[in-house]
Amino acid sequence: MTLLKEPDFGTPERPGPATVSVEVDGLPVTVPEGTSVMRAAAQAGVDIPKLCATDSLEAFGSCRLCVVEIDGRRGTPASCTTPCADGMKVSTQTPKVEKLRQGVMELYISDHPLDCLTCPANGDCELQDMAGVVGLRQVRYGYEGENHLDAEKDTSNPYFDFDPSKCIACSRCVRACGEVQGTFALTIEGRGFESKVSPGAGETFMDSECVSCGACVQACPTSTLQERSVVELGMPTRSVVTTCAYCGVGCSFKAELRGDELVRMVPHKDGGANEGHSCVKGRFAFGYATHPDRVLKPMVRDRITDPWREVEWDEAIGTVARRMREIQDRYGSSAVGAITSSRCTNEEVYVVQKMVRAAFGNNNVDTCARVCHSPTGYGLKQTFGESAGTQDFRSVAQADVIVVIGANPTDGHPVFASRMKRRLREGAQLIVVDPRRIDLVRSPHIEAQHHLQLRPSTNVAVVNAMAHVVVTEGLVDRTFVDQRCEGFDEWAEFIARPENSPEAAEPITGVPAEELRAAARLYATAPNGAIYYGLGVTEHSQGSTMVMGMANLAMACGNIGRDGVGVNPLRGQNNVQGSCDMGSFPHELPGYRHVSDDAVRTVFENLWGGTLLAEPGLRIPNMFDAAIDGTFRGLFVHGEDIAQSDPNLRHVTAALEAMELVVVQDLFLNETAKFAHVFLPGASFLEKDGTFTNAERRINRVRAVMKPKTGKHEWQIVSEIATAMGYPMSYDHPSQIMDEIASVTPTFTGVSFEVLDKLGSVQWPCNESAPEGTPIMHVDEFVRGKGKFVVTSYVPTNERSTRRFPLVLTTGRILSQYNVGAQTRRTGNVAWHPEDILELHPHDAEVRGITDGDMVTLASRVGQTTLRAEISDRMPTGVVYTTFHHPVTGANVVTTENSDWATNCPEYKVTAVQVALARPLRHDDTERAENDLVTVVD
């Protein structure tokens, strides 16, 4: 494939029907009202020269290169800032216009290095292109006067350089940082000839508020902002459109290559989830795919204390099959199972669960969604009838009030956060429900109307109190409830009880009653109110209850079934939704259909050619318990690091040590691989062909940028294991797997690689009634028929602070790192987060004699670890916070076995702990840490 160049129409598209007719150089074109002359010209096939204009940003009109002449108007207006008027006649190439453009370009070039032949952007520079377009042949001014050619280069960022000597002060980077990203880290400093781009108050990019999303690099028309990979490798020559393998936003990218070497990842403008935007991970942190730590050969060993032995694929696959069968012969067919991965494609996940059910002969398959969003599946299934979010991401642009509960979008889902912040800047109001003061509470140009800073574990009490206000103050949307819901009267009687009032909740939650009442009124009275939530909702002992509580609140206010509303889970990993869709839970076959349903089982039995069990298999925690008891002996772990990500790691490692066979398939020898007997090297997303399904149910194509470095596809490896175990399973291409998925999964009936290649992406359900997908769910009726109100009693968690463990630990993620960090720790992202940090309130630090930067011990009733302290008032007193990206810290050493009552999702967000000073930070510690950081980044 050649290098994909997306058209740039100069200014954004305007909504509405095409009603304004204009003539550009004699060519007629009809456009929506408000469309710029520049965009109309581009639609007519006439490209007007431009430098400051691009269709991802609002018109600015600073470069004066796009001037035109319009019949009946004086002067030469800028085409980017001039809206079309009906009957307008535009001339873009008159002698007067040509002379003006040449003069403008001459001034630009007079203060620009003439190093085009050695410039890394040679061939991809808009300034160079426009000089040719306007016919510039000479520069009369020379370089004798004042110029900017000796401006110092900023090389502080690990991914791109800033060379101000090449800057033309077009402000595209500044505007992209504000309009697209919403960080406002860049500004134009000075006036006139002294104007220059500045990150912050004269800071370097690394020291500024810049989040390295790449929007500025993408917008720059010269090589002022340039990826280091381009400088080192040269301009790419071909591209492949694929999907990011980080968070659940599911951004589309153009992987741009030079030969077989990946040069850069450029966000795809036609990406349904991201529409040309990106974050630091997807844009820049792809180097892990070619990191020397990757294992490319299968390895086996008899005992976990033995050294690894490299083998060929046939021996590795044969070893897995033989030892799995031997275990089943000794302990029974249910003594083995598998854990699927939310980082792998739908097709790969599907064949793993098929292997378990058809080759292993049991339902012992589970997924990492068990430890993150399984309460979402349960709660939304009970209330709405479908185990997924209700909206597409674009829907947030229509929201009037946005409620963010237990999520930190700017860190966990940054591209969606940029959409949300754009809507907030336009006037939408925000309610944040979180124990921690996340950035959305207050950041440039946005501020939450309400921050309900609740105590960890009291989510259900808060949502019940909000619903209490809605019911008792007459704010219920009775028309919606009467027509589309059931169970309301019983629920309303429960929720109106005094014990659910904000006043009764205040001593429990710590949220002032009046603040909570005001927030409830704001949401209930909004024309469109939308709820977005994350793991701060699900990873609780009442995670499922809280999901149902949010669904109750949304239904009571009529906030379901149209743009700008809904209940929307922000999935953590790239294919959490897809791994659930594919039947990775022990009680469900693909499409969320229970294994006990005879009709459903018959469909799969006829297709797969065998008998399937009607009883659910073991969940992940059940597998661990059974392993320690001696009844579960073999585990296939597909792309997950359970020895770092799961709670109570002492229990997890004891279970792994007790097994006779642990098979790990992954890119790196991770923490789980320490307990493995067979290691099967996996493929990075750059080597995969298949699909991911993001948090908005969008099925995106993943296309291989390069061949698998291991020599085998992951779906191929799994198929060969099943075949070696006596169940023939073979595919020639992953498109055949998707065809099989579509044949047995009602929500995927209309999905195929051909359809996805044609449409770009679709959101399930995709079937005969919705051949191009379903952006908004539950429009006319709920999937289950009528929405069901469920009584959601608040039950305090068993995990409580004590005199021995007086603090409460809650965990989360940070922008630069991803999940257990196996990928991002092997990239330049370590420059921002080289270690996990414990945040604690100044009061809690003072009474313990802890100062900023001290090493502290973090202990719970199940374990302890050591990490560095950061004094912060983001949390209330009594609450501490850390991330879990670094195995050396092992934050999950201290998290406990407490879990959600319905799904066994661990209660990561509530752990009673004590923090104590380990040793003060000395000067040589700081110096050593800085030296270590430099070594890693270099």
N, C-alpha and C positions, 0 to 999 in steps of 0.2 A: 504494500500500500504506500502511496506517495504521502507527502506531508499535507495533512488536512489544514487548509486555510479557511477559516470561517469568515463569512462576509461581515463587514462593519458598516452599518448604515449611518454612523455619525452621531445620531441622537436616539434616545429611547423611543420605542413604539408607543403610540397613543391608543387608548381603548376606544371602542365604538365603531359604528359602521363607517364605511368610506363614502363620504358625502361631499367632500371639497375637491373640485376639479381644477387642476393647474396645468400649465404647459411649460415644460423645461426643455430649452433648446429645440422647440418645435414638437416635442414628444408629449402627448397627453398622459396624465396620471391622475387617479382619484384616490384620496387618502382621508383618514379620519380627521376630524377637527382637532386643531392643536399640533398637527404634525409639522415638523420643521421643513423648510425648503430643502435643506441638505438631505434629509431622509427621503423626501418625495423624489428628489433627483436620483438618489441611489436606487429607488424602486423603479424608476423609469430607465435605469441602465446608465445613468450619467454619474460618474464619480467626481465629486468636487474635492480639490485638494484640501487637506486638513491636518492639523497637528494637535490642537488642544481638544478636539472633539473625538468621542468614541461612544458607541451606542449603549454602553453599560453605565454611562454617567450623564447627568443633566448637562445641557448646553452651557458653555462658559463664555465663549466669545472673546478669548484673549489673544489668539495667535494671528488673527486677521488674514489668514491664508485662504479662508473659504468665502471671500467676498464675491458677490454677484451683482448683476444689474437687473432691476425689475422695472418693467414698463410702467410709466406713470409715477415712479418714485425717484426722489432725488438721492444722489450719492450711491455708495456701494455697500449695502448692508451685509452683515455676516449671515451666511445662509444657515448656520447652526442655531442662531437665536431668533431667526425670523420665521414666524408661523405662516403657513400657507393660507391664502385667502381665495375664495372662489373666483375663478376667472383670471387669476394671476398668471403673467407671462414672465418667465425667468430666462435670462441669458447668462450662461456660465463661462463663456470663452470669448468675451469681447476684447479688443486691443487694450482698452482701459484697464480691465480686470487683470489681464495677463501682465501688464506693466506693474501694477500694484503688487501682485503676488511675487514677481521677481524681486522687487525692492524689499519686500518683507523677508523673503528667503535669504537675500544677500546679507541682511542685518543678522539673521540667525547664524549664518555660516561664518560671519566675521568674528564671532566669539565662540567658535567651536573648533576643537582639535581636528586637523585634516589628516586623520590617521585611519581612514576607512579601510585600507587594505589590511591593516593589522588589528583592527577593532574586532572584538568577539561578536559584535552584532552585525558585521558586514553581511549584507544579503537579507537581514531581518531588521532593518532600521527605517523607521518611517521618515525621519529627517532626510536620510539618503534618498529614499524613494521620492519624496516630495520635491527635492532639488531637481531631480530628473523630470518630474511631471511638469513643473512650472517652467522648465527650460533654462535654468540658471547656468550661465556659462562663464561668469566672471564675478569676482568679489573685489570691489574697488577700494575698500577701506583698509586692507592690510591688518597687521597685528601690532602696529607701533603704539597704539593708544592703550588705555586701560582695558584689561580683560580678566577672565576668570580661569585662564588656562593652567594656572599653578595651584588651583584649589586642592586641598588635601583629600585623599581618598579615605573613606570609612570602610574598613574591612572587619569590623567587630562582629557582624552577624556570621554565623557558621555557614549560611547557605547563599547569601548574595552580597555583592559589594555595591557601595554607593560612591560614584565618581562625579562630584559636582562640577568638574571642568567640562563635562558633556551635557550638563543640565540646561534646558532651554526655558525653564520656569513656566511650563505650560500648565502646571498645577494638577495634572492628571493624577499623579500619585497622591497628592493631598486630598483631592476629591474622592478618589477611590477609598482611601482610608476612612473618610467620613461617611460617604453615601453608601458604599458597598459593605465595608467591614463594620463601620460604626464605632471604631476605636478613637478616631481623631488624634492619632499620635503625631501626625505630620502637620506642618504649617509652612507658610511662606513668610520668612523673616526678612525685614528690611523693606525698603521702597526703591522704586526706580531701578537703576543699574545695580543697586546693592541687594536686590531681591534674590533670595535663595531658599531652597527647600531645607527645612530643619526638622529633625526628629526631636520633639520636645524643646526644652529651653537650652539649646546649644549642646545637647547630649549626643552621644553616638546612638546608632540604631539599637545596639544591644542594651544600652542603659535607659532607653526611652520606654514609653508605654507600648511600643510596637509589639504585636503578637506574631509577627512573621507569617501572616496568612498568605502573602504573595500577591495581594491585590495591587500593591504599588508597583511591583515588578511587572505584573501583567499589563498594567496601564501605561508604563513608561514607553514613549515612542522612540527613545534612543537607547544607548547602552549605559545610561546614567545609573540605572538599577539593573544589575545583570547577575543571573545565576552563575555561581562559580563552576557548576558542572558544564555550562556552555563554554566558559573561558578555558576549562581544562580539556574538554572533549571536542569542541567545535560545534557548529550549528547542526541540528538534527536534519535528517533528509527524508524520514518517513514517520508515520504515526499510526497508532492503533487506539481506537476508542475502547475504554474498559471502565471498570468500577473500582473505587477505592475499597481497600480491605481493612479499614479502621472502624470508625464508629457506625452507629445505626442510621446516620443521615443518608449514606449511600451515594456519595458524589460521583459524577461521571467525569472522567479525565481523558485527555489525549496523551497517551504515552508516546513521547517523541524520541526517536532513536536515530543513531548514526551507525549504520550497519546493524550489528546485533547488540550494540551497547546502548542502554537507556541513558539519555541525556537529561531529560526533564519530564515532569508531569505537569500538564497545563489543563486547568479546569475547562470542561467542555460547556460552551454556551448553551447547547441544546440539552444539557443534563436536566432531567425533570426535577431532581431533588436540589440541585445547587445552582443551576442556571449561570454557570461561568464563575462561581466563587469557590473558595477553598479555605483550608486551614493549614497550619504549619505541618501537621502530620501527613495529610494526603498530598500536599504540594511538594514537600521537600524530603520527608522521612521515608524514602523508599530504599535507602542504601542497605538495609538489613537483608534484602533479597540476594545480594551478592557478597555478603559479609563472610570473611574467612571462617567464622565460627560455624557456618552451616555444615551439617553432616550430609554427605552426598552418597554414601554407601551404606547398605544395610549392615547391621551388627547384631551379634547374638552372644550370649553367655549363659552358662548353666546356673550360676548363683550371682546375686547382686554384689557379692564381694569379689567376684572374678573380674579380670580385665575384659574389655570388649574385644571381640574378634570380628573383623570385617569379612563379609561373605557375599556371594552373589545372590541375586534376587530369588532364584529358584530355591536355594537352601533356606533363606529367611522365610519365604512364604510357606515352604514345606514344614519348617520348624513350628511356625504358628499353628498351622492346621493340625499337625500331628499331636502337639502338646495340648491343644484345646480338646481334641478328641479323647486323649488319654485321661484328662481331668474329668470329662463327662462320663467316661466308662467307669471311673472309680467313684465319683461323687454324685452322678446323676446329671441330666441334661441342663438343669437350672443352676449348675455350679459355675457357669461362665456368663459373661455379658459384655456390654460395651458402653462407652460414653461418646456421644457424637460432639461435633465441634460447631460453634457458632461463628467460627472464622472461615469455615470451608463452604464450598458451593452447595446449593440445593441438591445438585445431582450427586455429589459425594456423600452428603448426609443421607440421602435416600437409600443409596446402596449399602451404607453401614447398617441402618435399621432393617433393611431387607435381609442382609447377611445374618443378623441376630435372629430374626424371626423364622427365616427359611432354612438357614444352614445350622445355626446354633439350636434352633428348635424351641426357643422360649421368647419371652417378652422383656428380658432383662436389658433394656436399652433406655438410657436417659441422656440428658443434655445439660450443658452448662446453664441453660435457661432455668434449670431447677434452682440455681443459687442466685438468680437475679430477677427474672420476670415471670416465673411460674404463677405467682398470684394474679398477674395481669390476665393470663389465660383463663384462670378459674373465675375471677371476679367478673370480667366482662362477658364470659360465656353465660354465667348465671343471670345477669341483668339484661344484657343486650342480645345474647344468643350467638355472639361471635367473639373469638379470642384474639382480637386485634383492635388497634386504634381506629378511630372513626373518620379521620380527615386526611387530606393531603397537606403537605407543608405550606403550599401557596395559600391555604385557607386562612392562615394567621393574618394575612393582609386585610381581612374583613372583620377581624375581631375588634370589639370596642373595649372589652375588659379581658385581660389575660391573667389567669391564675397559674402560677408556677409552684408546684408542690414537690418538695423532696428531689429537686433536680437543680443542676448547675449548668445550664445550657452553654454559657460562654466558655466553660472548660470542657464539658463532656460532649457537646453537640454544637460546636462553634459556628458552623455554616448556617444551621437553623437559627441560632441565636442572633446572627446578623439580620436575618429576615425579621425576627421578632423585634429587635431594637429599631429597625427601620419603621415598623408599625407604631412602636411607642413614640418615636420622634414625630410621627404624624398626628399623635394625639390620643392613641389608645392608652388606657390606664392599666396599671400593673399591681397585682397582689402577690407577694412572695411568702410562702409558708415554709420556713426552714429554721432549724436551730442556729445555723451559721449565717452570718451576713455575707451572702454571696455578692459578686460584683454587680448583678442586676439590681440590687437594692438601691445602689447609687453609683453611677458612672457617667461619663461625658454625655450630656444632653438627655439623659433619662433618669428618672427616680421613681421608685415604687410608691404608690399611694399608701400602701400598707405593707409592713413587714411583720408578719405574725411569727415571732421568734419563740416557737413552742419548745417545750422540753422533749428530748428524744423519747420516742415510744408513745406519744400522746396524740398522734395523727387522727385517730378515730374520734377522740373526744373533740378535736377542733372541727372536723367536718360535720359531726353531729350537731355541734353548737351552731354552725353556719346554717345547716338545714333547719334547726329549731327556729332561727330568726325568720327564715323564708316562710315556714308554715304558720307560725304564730303572728306574724305581721301581715299576713294576707298577700304575700308576694309570689304565691304559687301560680304557674301558668295553667289554669284549670282547663282551658281548651285543649292544650297539648296532653295533659294528664288524662283527661276523660276520654279522649279519642284514641290515644296510642299506648296507654299503660295499664297495668293491673297491679293489685296489691297495695294501692296507694292508701286506702283508709286505715288499714292495719299499721302501715309504716308511719303515717301521719300521727296516729294516736301515740305511738311509741316515741316519735321524735319530739312531740310537743310536751312531753313530760318535763317537769322542772329539773330533773337531774341531767337533762341534756341542754340546759340553757347556758349561754355564755358566762353567766355569773357562777353557775355551778362548775363550769369547766375551768374557770380561771385558776383556782388553787391547784388543779391537776396539771394544766398545760403551761401555766405561767403567762398566758396571753391575756392582757387586760380585756375585760368584758366589752367595754365600749369600742375598743379597737376591733374586736372580732365582729361585733354587731355592724359596725360601719363597713367592714370588708364584705360581709354577707349581703348587705343592702346594695353595695356597689355591683357585685356580681349578679344579683338577682334582678336588678333593674336595668342592666345593660341591654341594649338591643341585641348584641351578640356577645356572649360570654364563653370563653374557651379555657379548658383546663389542660395543662401539660404537666406530666409528672415523671419522676424517675425512680431510682433505686431507694431513695429516701422514703418512698411510699411502700415498696414491695418487700424490702429486706427488713421486715419486722415480724414479730409473732402474730400481729394482726394485719399482715400485708394484704391478704385476700379480703378481709373485712373492709379495709380502707379503700380498696379498688371499688368494691360495691358501694361504699359510702359516697365516693365521688360520682359514681353513676347515678345514685339516688338524687344527689344534689343537682346534677345536670338535667335529669328528667323533670324534676320538680320545677325547674326554671325554663323548661322547653328548649334547652340548649343542645339539641341533637338534631342531625339530619339536614344541615344546610351549611353554607360557607361561614366561617368565622366562629364556629362553636365547637362542641365535641369534647370527648375525653380521650386524651392522646398520650400514650406511653412513649417516652424517649428511650428507645432500646440502646443498650450499651455497646454491643459489638455489631459488626457489619451484617451478620446474618442470623441474629437471634430470632427474628421473626420467621425466617425461612427454615431454620432448624426445627422450630416448633411445627410449622406447616407440614414438614416432611414426615411427621410421625415419630419424633424422637422421644416421646414420653412413653413410659411402660404401659400406660393404660389406653393409649390412642394410636390408631393407624393414621396414615397421611390424611390430612383434611380434618383433623380433630374428631374422628369417629371412634367410638369406644370399641375395644377389642371384644367386648361381650356381645356386640350386635351381630347376630347370626348372618343377616343379609350382607352386612359390610364385609365380614370375614369371608363369606362365600365369593365375593368379587375378587378379593386378593388371592384366595386359594385357587380359583380358576386361572388367574393370571400367572401366579407363581408356581403352581403345580405341587401343592402339598397341603398338609393340615396345619392350621394355626391354632395356638392356644387361646382360649376364651378368657383366661384369668390374667390380670395385669401382672407385670413382672416387678422387679425390684427397682426402687428409686436409688439415687446415688448414696444417700445416708444409709439406706437399708443394705446396699452392697457392702459398705464399710463394716457395718455391724455384723453381717453374715460372714465376712472374711475373718474377722476377729474370732467369731464363734466356730470357724472351721468349715462352714458349709458353702462358702463362695470362694472359688480358688483361681479363677482366670479372668483377666480383664483386658479388653482392647480399648486403649485411650486414644481417641482420634483428635489430635490438634488442640488438646487442653492441658494445662499445667495444674492439675488438681492439688499437687503438693505445695503450691504457692497460693492458689486462688480460693481454695475451700476453707471453711472455718475449722477451728480447733485442730490445727495441723498435727498435733501430737497423736490425735485419734486417726487422722488420715494416714500418716506415715506408718502407724502401727498396723493398719489394715493392709497397706501396700506390702509391708514386710511379711505379712502372714500369707500372702498369695503365692501359689506355685508358678504362675505365669502372669507377668504384666507386660503387655505389648504397647509401646508408645510410638505413635506416628507423628512426627513434628519436624520443624526446620532445624531446631537446636537441641542439644542435650540439656533439657530443662530440669527443674527440680524433681519432677515426676520420673524422669529417665534415670535418676539415681537408684530407683527401685525396680527398673525394668530388666527383663530378661531378653527381650528382642526390641531393637530400635529400627523402625522403618522410616527412612528419610522422606519428608514430605515436600510438596511443591509450594512455592510462594504464589501469591495472587497473580504475579506477572507471568506465571507459567500455566495458569489455569484457563480452561474454557468451560463456561457454564453460566450460572446465574446466582445473584444474591437477591434477597428480599429485604428491603429496608424497613424502618419504623413506620412508614406510611403505607405499607403493603406494596410498595413499588418493586416490581421484578425487573432487575437491571441485568444486562448482559455483561459477563466477564469474558474478555477475549485475551487469548494468549499473546503476550508480547514476545516471548521466547520459548523455546522447547524446554521441557522439564530437565533440570540439571541432573536429576537422579536417573533419568532414562525411562521413568514410568509415571503415568498419571495416578492420582490417588484413587479415583474410582476404579481404575484398572487393577491396582494392588488389592483392593477390597474384593473385587470380583474374583480374582485369582485365589484369594484365601478361601472364599466360599466354595469355589470349584474344587480346591484341594481337599476340602472337608466333605466332599461328596454331593454338594449341591451345585450343579452347573449354572454359572452366571457369567454372561459375556455381553459386552457392548462394543461396537466399533467406534462410537463417537458419543459424547455427552448429550448431543441433541436427541439421541435415541432414548436416553434416560428421561429427559424432559417429556418426550412423547409418551413414555410409560406413566410418568407422574400425571400428566394431563388425562390419561385414559381412566384413571381410578380416583382422581381428586376433583370433586365438583367445582371448587373455586378456581381450579387451574384448567378447566376444560378447553378453553380457547387459547392457551399459552403454548407457544412453540418458538424455537429459535428463529424461524422464518418470520413470525409475527413480531417478535421483539426487534429483529433487525430492521423491519419495516417501520414500526412505530417508535422505536427508540427505547421504550419501556411501557409497561402496563401495571396497573394496580389491581390486585385481585379483590373481589371476584371478577374473573374474566371468563365469560361463557357466552352462550347464544344470546342471552338477554343483555349482556354488556360486552360486546366483542372487542371493545377498546379499553376495557377495564372500568373500575369504579372508584373515582377519586373520593367521593363522600359516601359513607355508609349510612344505612337506616334512614333513607330520605323520606319514603312514604310510610314505611312500616319497619319495625325491627326485624332482624333475621329470625328471631324466635317468635315472631308474630306481634306480640305486645311486650313492651318493655316491662320488666318486673322489678318492683320495689322490694328490697330485702331489708329486714330489720338488722341493724348493725350495732349491737351492744358493745360498749367500750369495756375491754377487759385488760387490766394492767398487766404488763409483762412480768414474768417471773424473775427477770434479770434486774436486780435493784442494787443501788449503791448501798454500801455498808460502812461501818467504821474502818474495816480493813481495806475496802475498795470504795472510797467515797466519791470518786469522779465517774463520769460516764463518757466512754469513748464512742465516737461516731466516725465513720470513714467515708472517703470519697476519692475523686480523681482530679488530676490537674491537666491543664491544656496540653502541655508538651509531651506527656507520657500516655501510654495506652495499656489498660488492663494490667497484666503482670509485668509489662515492660520488656518482654523478650524481644520485641521488634524495635521499639523506640529507643531502648537502652543501647542499641547497636547502630545508632545514628547520631548526628550532631545535636539532637534534641537534649542530650545530657547536659548541654551548656546551660539550659534553663533549670533543670531539675536533676542534679547529680545524686541526690539521696532523698529518702523520705524524711519528712520533718514533722514533729509533733507540735501543733499549735495549742497553746493554753493561755487562758485569761491572765492578765497581770496580777490579779488578786491571788489566783491559785498558784502562780509562780512565786509570788512574794512570800507566802506563808510556808513555802517549801524551800526557800533560799535559792531559787533557780533564776538565772539571768539569761538573757538572749544569747543563744549559741551554745549553751551548756549541753553536755551529753547527759541524758536522763534514762532511767529504766522505766519501762511501761509494763506493768504487771496486772494480770487478772487471775481468777481462780484456776485457769487452765494452763497458764504459761506466762513468759515474760520475754521482752526484747529490749534492745538499747537503741536509741536514736537521738538526734539533735533536737533541741527545743527552740521554738520561735515564740516569743511573747506577742500575743495578738488579742485584740478585743473583738474579733469577728464572732467568737462564741460567747455565750453567757457564762458566768461563773459556774463551776461545777461540771463543765463540758469540755472535753479535749477532742482534737481532730487530727487525723493523719491519712496519708494515702498508702497504697499497697503495691507500688510499682517496682520495688527493689527487693529481691529475695534475701539480700543480706540483712535487711530490716525484718522481713517476715511478719508484717503486721497481723496476719491471720494466726500467728502463734497464740495471740491473746484472745481472739474471738471465740465464742462458745458454741455449744451444740444447740442452743435455743433456736427455734424455727417457727415458721408460719403454721398455724393450726391445720390448714387445708392442704398445703402443698409441700411442706418441709423446706421452704425457702429459708435459708439461715438469717438470723437476726443480726446481721453485720452492724447495723446502725446503733445498737445498744449493747455495750459491754461495760460492766462495772470494773473500774481499774483504779490503781494507785500509781502516781508518778513520783519519782524520787530522784534526787541529784545523783548522777553516776560519777562525774568528775567535772570540774570547771574547765572551760575552754581556755587553753593557753595560747600564747602567741604562735608557738611552733605548730599547733594544730591548725590554725588558720592558714599559715604559710603552706603546710603540707596539703591541705584541702585545695588551695588554689593551684598548686603545682599538679595535683592529681587531675583537676578539672582541665587544665591546659593539655595535659597528656592525652586525655580521652578525646577532647574535641579535635586536636590535631590529627 
